[in-house]
Amino acid sequence: MIQTLHDILSAGWGAMLLRGAAMTVFISVCGISLGMAIGIAGAAAKTGASRPARALVALYTLIVRSVPELLIIYLLFFGTVQPAADLADWLEWDDLMSTVFPMLVGILAIALISGSYSVEVFRGAFKAIDPGQLEAARAIGMDRRQCLRRITLPQLFWYALPGANNVWQAALKDTALVSLVGLVELMRAAVLGSAATRAPLILYLMAGILYFLIGACSQGLFVWAERHFGRGMRGAGR
């Protein structure tokens, strides 16, 4: 097994897995960032007074959370592959279909999926903020923008961090499904390496270790963020 591992690394598959891991992190960060923006906007709409907006957000979350993640990726891919191919031919951009298009599909899919869960995460965070704080801020002359910047947003992100951590970990694993539309992320790199070296156990173990390291490091970052940005929050709540 040691010799096989040496052969795999010598053939460049270790570097291929690292590049795939970097793509996995990139897709996850971009997708979850867009998903968080969707979540904040959806949560604001759900807690607002507009009934059509609340109904629209509720329909979005119901549909996306009821449909398998893989089906969402396939619908996005096959629903846009022909226009993307036509655009690639018109621009004479060969890399569009081989790299850029699958990457964009992955980011959008992760954003839609994570956004549907983030809506409830941020809705709960909105409700956790004491309305008396906003009333006091308005009483001392703060306008709506100042209240948002100084009171709502800092507390919103802190209250949302535990739920956002769960959404991030789920999104990180969902990136493996994007390999089915041709993007060479970590899982796809492991599949290609397994086929080329005929050592699937080692390649998949290496991929699993990389997934674990990414998840463990990001978990540590979330724990640090909760402690760092929560300084004074717990004391204020007692």
N, C-alpha and C positions, 0 to 999 in steps of 0.2 A: 504493500500500500504506500510505503514511503517513496519507493521508486516511482510509482504511478503519480503520486502528488508532485514529485520533482519534474516528471515529464510534462504534467499539465501546466505547471508554472513556467517551465522552459519554453513551452509552445505558445506562451502569451495569454493563456486563458485566465490567469490570475489578474492581469491588467485589464482584460476584457470585462471581468466581473466587477472590478473597481469602477470602470467607466459606466457599466450598467447601474451600479449603486449610486453613482453621481447623478445619472439621469433619473433614477427613482426619487432621489431627494429633490431634484429640480422640479419634477412633475408634481410631487407632493406639496412642496412649498408654494408653487404657483397656483395649483388647484385649490389648496386650502385657503390661501389668501383671498382668492376670488370668491370662494365659498363663504368665508367669514363676512365679506362685504355683502353678499346675498343674504346671509343670516341676519346681519344688523338691519339691513333695509327691510327684510321680511318681518323681523320682530317689531320694528318701529311701526310697520303697517298693521300688524296684528294687534298692537296695543293702542292704535289710533282710533279715531272716531269714524273713519270712512268704512262703511259696510262693504262696498264692492272691493276695496283693497284687501280687507280681511278675508273675504270669500276667495279672491284670486290667490292669495298666499296659502290659504288652507287647501285649495285644490292642487297647487304646485307640490306642497309637502306630501299630500295624500298620494298623488300619482307617483312621485319619485321614490317615496319610501315603500310603496307597494310593489314596485317593479324591480326584478333582480338587477344588480349592478351591471352584470355582463350584458343584459339586454339593452340597457341604456347605452353602453359603449357601442354595441352593434348598430343600434338605431342611429346614433350620431355618425358612425363611420359610413355605413351604407347609404345614409340619407344625404351625405355631402361629398361622397367620393367622386361622383361624376363631375359636379361643378368644380371641385378641386383639380381633377385631372384636366379639364378644359382650361382652367386658369394656368396650370403648369405648362400646357402646350403653347398657350398664347404668350406666356412670359419666357418660354424656353428655359425653364428652371427645373432641372432634373432632380435636384434634392428636395423639391417641394413634396413630392409624393412618397419618397423613400424615408424621409426623416421628419421634415417640418409638419406635414399633415398629420401623421400618427401622433406626433407630440402634442399638437393643438387639440386633437380629439381627446387625448388622455387628460390634458389639463381641463378642458371643458367638462368632460365626464366627471372628473373628481370634484370640480367646482359645483356642478349641479347636485351630485350626491351628498357631498359634505354640507352644501348650503341648505339642503332640506332638513338636515339634523341640526345645523347651527341656528336655524330660526327658533327652535324651541329652547336651545341653550341660551340665546341672547334674550328671548322673551322672559325666561326665568330670571336672568340677570337684571333686566329692566324692572321687574316687579320686586326684586330684592332691595332696590334703592329706596330709602325712606323718603316718601314725598314731602315730609316736613322739612328736609334739607333744601329742596327746591323752593318751597314757600319762603323759608328764611332768606335764601339767596335773593329772591325777587323783592323781599321786603327791604333789603339793604341796597337795592338799586341795580342789581345785576340784570342784564338783558338776557334773552334766550341763548344767544351764542356764548356768552360768558358762563352761563349755567351748564351748557353742554360741555364746554372745554374744561371747566374747573371742577365740576361736580359729577355730571353724568358719566362721561367717558372714562375717567380714571376708575370709578367704582364698577362700571359696566364690565370692563375687561378683567378686573380682579375677580368679580363674581362669576364670570364666564370661563375662567381658566380651567377649573376641573372638567367641565363639560367639553371645552375645546380640546383638552388633552385626549379625551376619549374619541372625539371626532378625528383628530389628527392620526391617532394610532390606527383607526379603521381605514382612513384614507391611504395611509402608508401601505397597508396590505392590499387595498383595492388596486394599487398601481400594477400589481402582478397580472391583473386581468387585461391591462392595456397591451401586454405582450401578444395577445391574440390578434391584434390588428397590425402587427409588424414592427412595433417600436422596440428597439433593442435597449430595454431597461434590465434590471438585475435578473428577473426571472427568465426573460428571453435569452440573455447571455448564458445563463445556466443550461437552458434547453439546447442552445446551439453547441455549447461546449460538450454536453453529454453525448450529442449525436456524433461529434467529431472525434472524441477521445474514447467513446464507449466505456466511460467510467461515470455513470450517472450518480451513483451514491456519493462519490467524492465531490462532484460539482454541486449537487444539491445541498450537501452538508456545508460547503463553503458559502453558498448563497444564503442558507439559513443563518449561518454565523453573522454574515453581513447585515441581514435583516435585523437580527437580534441586537447588534451593535448600534445600528441606526435608531432602533426603538428605545434602547436603554439610554443612549445619549440624549435623545429628545425628551424622554421621561425625566431625566435629570434636569434639563433646561426648564421644563414646566414646573418642577418642584422648586427650583431656584426662583423662578418668576413669581410663584405664589408667595414665597417668603419675602422676596425683595419688595414687590409692589404692594404686599399686604401689611407692611410695617405701619402701625398706627390704625389700620382698618379694624383689627381685632380689638384693640384697646378702645376704639371709638364705639364699637358695638356693645361693649359690656356696660 
